[in-house]
Amino acid sequence: MKFNPASNIQDLQYFGEFGGVNPSISDSSTYTFISAKTMFDTFEGNADGCYLYSRHTSPSNLYLGEALAAMEGTETANVSASGMGAITPVLLQLCKSGDHIVSSRTIYGGTYAFLKNFTPRFNIETSFVDITKLDAVEAAITSNTKVLYCESVSNPLLEVADIAGLAKLAKKYDLKLVVDNTFSPLSIAPAKLGADIVIHSLTKFINGASDTVGGVVCGTQAFIDELRNVNTGASMLLGSTMDSLRAASVLKNLRTLHIRMKQHSYNAAYLAKMFEADGLKTVYPGLMSHPSHELFKSMMNAEYGFGGMLTIDVGTIDKANELMELMQEQNLGYLAVSLGFYKTLFSAPGTSTSSEIPEDEQAAMGLTDGLIRFSIGLDNDIQRTYKVMRECMEKLNILEPEMV
């Protein structure tokens, strides 16, 4: 049977304590035990179904984790207080002093800063490579390498990782392949392509309301148990716990993700096609001009499209800022970081979400001053949106006026 992530979520059945159609929210930080021995067993990890302390986990968090594991096709999942609160414990759980990570060079700025500036304090080094070149990835692997790290669709350049190819390399060298799938939920299922661990920032498309910060790690039961271990678990000991009320909120929004992703993708594909036809330098995996268009097609769950993220390059940071300010004035979206909101969000990554990356490295990877990253919203009339966007570009001399 074909893997269908949205159906897997829909097929989960939760009832509240009093028969509610939503599961009851566990509004407790600690839990009582009838027996002192059961408390001891729970500390030792040997009491299934018993809750100890909400930093470890809670019923509400487990409901959300179960749904996200169903979405990604993994055995289980652990939710966290932020996307970085998912990424950092995973890497610290997998690596010790003297270990090495091979990472994509184009990743979220916070992840880049963690690998470049923070993990060296623990004598964990990272080689940043062009993830689209498997030979370069393999050449960077050393005897100390423990992890291959990438994003399914990279932030902000929208490079596409060959997850199946990376999984073969990981298996060949006994490494763990960790994939951040934040940009492509439902569209790509990394675990089904061979990834060992799948991470999301729940803040983005999955929640979709820009009102909550959260993250998730999807993987095997054994690895999630390691993360939660009271003595050695990085998630447990670093304390990046999601609040139960927030977990319940994200779970409700997750149920409409399949509807939202289809509209995000439809709108982004339309704008990308029109921008490219206008002569703008446009990057979107759904365009045939994208170097990894066919690769994305080979991996994707087609009904959810190529995602809601695209970029255009308008030449200079001044021009990019002018355009974004004008588009916001025209109510076309918001000049804001993040993504997955119902309104279109736009920012210049070089001076915002990727500002942690030094300018020379930005230039080397092709991150230019004039690049604008768009998270395309759920506009009902995307043709009208395009028309007004084009008028903004004409006003700023980015595009020549159309001939009537």
Stockholm file with secondary structure:
# STOCKHOLM 1.0

chainA/1-404         MKFNPASNIQDLQYFGEFGGVNPSISDSSTYTFISAKTMFDTFEGNADGCYLYSRHTSPSNLYLGEALAAMEGTETANVSASGMGAITPVLLQLCKSGDHIVSSRTIYGGTYAFLKNFTPRFNIETSFVDITKLDAVEAAITSNTKVLYCESVSNPLLEVADIAGLAKLAKKYDLKLVVDNTFSPLSIAPAKLGADIVIHSLTKFINGASDTVGGVVCGTQAFIDELRNVNTGASMLLGSTMDSLRAASVLKNLRTLHIRMKQHSYNAAYLAKMFEADGLKTVYPGLMSHPSHELFKSMMNAEYGFGGMLTIDVGTIDKANELMELMQEQNLGYLAVSLGFYKTLFSAPGTSTSSEIPEDEQAAMGLTDGLIRFSIGLDNDIQRTYKVMRECMEKLNILEPEMV
#=GR chainA/1-404 SS CCCCHHHHHHTCCCCCTTSCSSCCCCCCSBCCCSCHHHHHHHHTTCCTTCCCBTTTCCHHHHHHHHHHHHHHTCSEEEEESSSHHHHHHHHHHHCCTTCEEEEESSCCHHHHHIIIIIGGGGTCEEEEECTTCHHHHHHHCCTTEEEEEEESBCTTTCCBCCHHHHHHHHHHTTCEEEEECTTCTTTCCGGGGTCSEEEEETTTTTTCSSSCCCEEEEECHHHHHHHHCTTTCHHHHHTCCCCHHHHHHHHHHHTTHHHHHHHHHHHHHHHHHHHHHTTCEEECTTSTTSTTHHHHHHHSCGGGTTCSEEEEECSSHHHHHHHHHHHHHTTSCEECSCCCCSSCEEECGGGTTTTTSCHHHHHHHTCCTTEEEEECCCCSCHHHHHHHHHHHHHHTTSSCCCCC
#=GC SS_cons         CCCCHHHHHHTCCCCCTTSCSSCCCCCCSBCCCSCHHHHHHHHTTCCTTCCCBTTTCCHHHHHHHHHHHHHHTCSEEEEESSSHHHHHHHHHHHCCTTCEEEEESSCCHHHHHIIIIIGGGGTCEEEEECTTCHHHHHHHCCTTEEEEEEESBCTTTCCBCCHHHHHHHHHHTTCEEEEECTTCTTTCCGGGGTCSEEEEETTTTTTCSSSCCCEEEEECHHHHHHHHCTTTCHHHHHTCCCCHHHHHHHHHHHTTHHHHHHHHHHHHHHHHHHHHHTTCEEECTTSTTSTTHHHHHHHSCGGGTTCSEEEEECSSHHHHHHHHHHHHHTTSCEECSCCCCSSCEEECGGGTTTTTSCHHHHHHHTCCTTEEEEECCCCSCHHHHHHHHHHHHHHTTSSCCCCC
//
